[in-house]
């Protein structure tokens, strides 16, 4: 899986919005100059610091807040993998006992 940098994600989001950088800057009330810096360097630095903060504190609260603002929830990958493995084990056990699933 190809992982984007935060700056690449910003550029991709801006591109798919159909708006120019300065249009976005006007809508989020920042200067065009700062928008340019944010898209190309400051945003990446900010994102890395936020990730470092969450790693140091062991808290996903900032990420959960951002997700909540966008109407989303956060799922931790390894927790989901554990739930899937447990579900698969239950299915396998059920099938070993000759049961069928609906």
Buried (B, 14 or more C-beta within 10 A) or exposed (E): EEEEEBBEBBBEEBEEEEBEBEBBBBEEEEEEEEBBEBBEEBBBEEBEEBEEEBEEEEEEEEEBEEBEEEEEEEEEEEEEEEEEEEEEEEEEEEEEEEEEEE
